Amino acid sequence: MGYQMSVAHGKIINLTKGNKMLEVGQTFTTTESGITGIIKAIDNHPSGVNRVLLDVNGTERWTSVSAN
């Protein structure tokens, strides 16, 4: 599909999106809304959509990440 994941202790710790590696602890900016935060978790949701949990100034925010 375009995704590659690394898993440790049952948690996804990084995700390859196209040619870019997303990792827990990394700064990430959402494409659509331009929100920037620190990646706290990466979750392979049962629907097949990968979700990323961001810490945005102390507030948690989930966002979907596509492979493109």
Secondary structure in CASP SS format (residue, H / E / C, confidence):
PFRMAT SS
TARGET T0000
AUTHOR 0000-0000-0000
METHOD secondary structure of the structure
MODEL  1
M C 1.00
G C 1.00
Y E 1.00
Q E 1.00
M E 1.00
S E 1.00
V E 1.00
A E 1.00
H C 1.00
G C 1.00
K E 1.00
I E 1.00
I E 1.00
N E 1.00
L E 1.00
T E 1.00
K E 1.00
G C 1.00
N C 1.00
K E 1.00
M E 1.00
L E 1.00
E E 1.00
V C 1.00
G C 1.00
Q C 1.00
T E 1.00
F E 1.00
T E 1.00
T C 1.00
T C 1.00
E C 1.00
S C 1.00
G C 1.00
I C 1.00
T E 1.00
G E 1.00
I E 1.00
I E 1.00
K E 1.00
A E 1.00
I E 1.00
D E 1.00
N E 1.00
H C 1.00
P C 1.00
S C 1.00
G C 1.00
V C 1.00
N E 1.00
R E 1.00
V E 1.00
L E 1.00
L E 1.00
D E 1.00
V E 1.00
N C 1.00
G C 1.00
T E 1.00
E E 1.00
R E 1.00
W E 1.00
T E 1.00
S E 1.00
V E 1.00
S C 1.00
A C 1.00
N C 1.00
END
